[in-house]
Amino acid sequence: VKIGVLGTGVVGTTIAAKLRELGHDVLIGSRSAGEDAVPFADAAAHGEVVFNCTGGMVSLEALGLAGAENLSGKVLVDVSNPLDFSKGRPPTLSVCNDDSVGEQIQRTFPDVHVVKTLNTVTAAVMVQPGLVPGRHTIFVCGNDTGAKAQAGELLQGFGWPADAILDLGDITAARGMEMYLTLWLRLYGATGTAVLNVEVRPGR
Ligand SMILES: NC(=O)c1ccc[n+]([C@@H]2O[C@H](COP(=O)([O-])OP(=O)(O)OC[C@H]3O[C@@H](n4cnc5c(N)ncnc54)[C@H](OP(=O)(O)O)[C@@H]3O)[C@@H](O)[C@H]2O)c1
């Protein structure tokens, strides 16, 4: 599959490397072309599926550079978190409670099929869930069932078992998925490792 990965940070490079290993045709997007990156617009135009791996506070800016016309009708897998480090650590969330980056993107690009996923685990775990022992859960949400199914196939390619993928419903579920980061940061502090995840185990 032709895939555009927007973002040159640890997440973008990790996801792009894994997708290439799986045989996908990947272009990495950046604000400026570099050794292994093309402009956001070129990466978005290339992708049948596009990953947003840019900072949550700048995602709308990055996607604006990618261009609505290059994203139109496509599945956009959004892994961003709205972490605001401007007041130091721990970061606050630049959007929360009754809105989320996932929804901001969906509102700004109404004919894009936004699927929020992978934002609740560290980059290495995104593409190698086996780093965390045992069963554990990855969340997805979005308004389009077909888009979520397509994202789910990519997740399974990354190594997530089908029954580990928990569909939380429409894109408004991105609020909880993004606000979970405040808990994730505490889990990181308490365990001393970013290689961690939670399992949702429904009772009867
Ligand atoms: N780190 C993790 O393990 C992890 C885990 C889960 C979720 N996330 C989320 O995944 C996303 C990516 O994280 P990251 O640590 O890999 O990278 P990052 O440093 O948050 O983002 C890097 C990307 O953002 C772009 N960018 C920065 N400022 C911009 C601006 N003003 N306008 C447009 N684009 C701009 C950069 O463009 P250039 O290429 O031009 O520099 C770069 O491609 C974030 O939202 C993060 O919260 C991270």
PDBQT file of the ligand as one rigid body, heavy atoms in Angstrom, charges set to zero:
ROOT
HETATM    1  N1  LIG A 301       7.062   9.760  21.316  1.00  0.00    +0.000 N 
HETATM    2  C1  LIG A 301       6.211   8.791  21.505  1.00  0.00    +0.000 C 
HETATM    3  O1  LIG A 301       6.592   7.648  21.857  1.00  0.00    +0.000 OA
HETATM    4  C2  LIG A 301       4.737   9.039  21.278  1.00  0.00    +0.000 A 
HETATM    5  C3  LIG A 301       3.806   8.084  21.675  1.00  0.00    +0.000 A 
HETATM    6  C4  LIG A 301       2.454   8.292  21.376  1.00  0.00    +0.000 A 
HETATM    7  C5  LIG A 301       2.059   9.440  20.703  1.00  0.00    +0.000 A 
HETATM    8  N2  LIG A 301       2.997  10.370  20.357  1.00  0.00    +0.000 N 
HETATM    9  C6  LIG A 301       2.569  11.546  19.619  1.00  0.00    +0.000 C 
HETATM   10  O2  LIG A 301       3.021  11.382  18.279  1.00  0.00    +0.000 OA
HETATM   11  C7  LIG A 301       3.304  12.656  17.697  1.00  0.00    +0.000 C 
HETATM   12  C8  LIG A 301       4.734  12.658  17.162  1.00  0.00    +0.000 C 
HETATM   13  O3  LIG A 301       5.634  12.585  18.242  1.00  0.00    +0.000 OA
HETATM   14  P1  LIG A 301       7.214  12.617  18.007  1.00  0.00    +0.000 P 
HETATM   15  O4  LIG A 301       7.831  12.607  19.371  1.00  0.00    +0.000 OA
HETATM   16  O5  LIG A 301       7.601  11.582  17.031  1.00  0.00    +0.000 OA
HETATM   17  O6  LIG A 301       7.510  13.967  17.234  1.00  0.00    +0.000 OA
HETATM   18  P2  LIG A 301       7.212  15.519  17.533  1.00  0.00    +0.000 P 
HETATM   19  O7  LIG A 301       8.492  16.128  17.898  1.00  0.00    +0.000 OA
HETATM   20  O8  LIG A 301       6.075  15.684  18.465  1.00  0.00    +0.000 OA
HETATM   21  O9  LIG A 301       6.743  15.997  16.079  1.00  0.00    +0.000 OA
HETATM   22  C9  LIG A 301       7.646  16.061  15.065  1.00  0.00    +0.000 C 
HETATM   23  C10 LIG A 301       6.992  16.516  13.796  1.00  0.00    +0.000 C 
HETATM   24  O10 LIG A 301       6.187  17.688  14.010  1.00  0.00    +0.000 OA
HETATM   25  C11 LIG A 301       6.479  18.610  12.952  1.00  0.00    +0.000 C 
HETATM   26  N3  LIG A 301       6.264  19.985  13.394  1.00  0.00    +0.000 N 
HETATM   27  C12 LIG A 301       6.799  20.607  14.479  1.00  0.00    +0.000 A 
HETATM   28  N4  LIG A 301       6.404  21.892  14.527  1.00  0.00    +0.000 NA
HETATM   29  C13 LIG A 301       5.602  22.083  13.444  1.00  0.00    +0.000 A 
HETATM   30  C14 LIG A 301       4.884  23.206  12.955  1.00  0.00    +0.000 A 
HETATM   31  N5  LIG A 301       4.895  24.372  13.577  1.00  0.00    +0.000 N 
HETATM   32  N6  LIG A 301       4.140  23.026  11.834  1.00  0.00    +0.000 NA
HETATM   33  C15 LIG A 301       4.117  21.840  11.201  1.00  0.00    +0.000 A 
HETATM   34  N7  LIG A 301       4.776  20.751  11.620  1.00  0.00    +0.000 NA
HETATM   35  C16 LIG A 301       5.521  20.884  12.730  1.00  0.00    +0.000 A 
HETATM   36  C17 LIG A 301       7.938  18.379  12.663  1.00  0.00    +0.000 C 
HETATM   37  O11 LIG A 301       8.210  18.845  11.360  1.00  0.00    +0.000 OA
HETATM   38  P3  LIG A 301       9.683  18.803  10.739  1.00  0.00    +0.000 P 
HETATM   39  O12 LIG A 301       9.851  17.409  10.195  1.00  0.00    +0.000 OA
HETATM   40  O13 LIG A 301       9.646  19.813   9.673  1.00  0.00    +0.000 OA
HETATM   41  O14 LIG A 301      10.643  19.112  11.847  1.00  0.00    +0.000 OA
HETATM   42  C18 LIG A 301       8.072  16.894  12.791  1.00  0.00    +0.000 C 
HETATM   43  O15 LIG A 301       7.832  16.237  11.557  1.00  0.00    +0.000 OA
HETATM   44  C19 LIG A 301       3.064  13.679  18.796  1.00  0.00    +0.000 C 
HETATM   45  O16 LIG A 301       1.759  14.196  18.663  1.00  0.00    +0.000 OA
HETATM   46  C20 LIG A 301       3.175  12.866  20.073  1.00  0.00    +0.000 C 
HETATM   47  O17 LIG A 301       2.451  13.431  21.144  1.00  0.00    +0.000 OA
HETATM   48  C21 LIG A 301       4.314  10.194  20.641  1.00  0.00    +0.000 A 
ENDROOT
TORSDOF 0
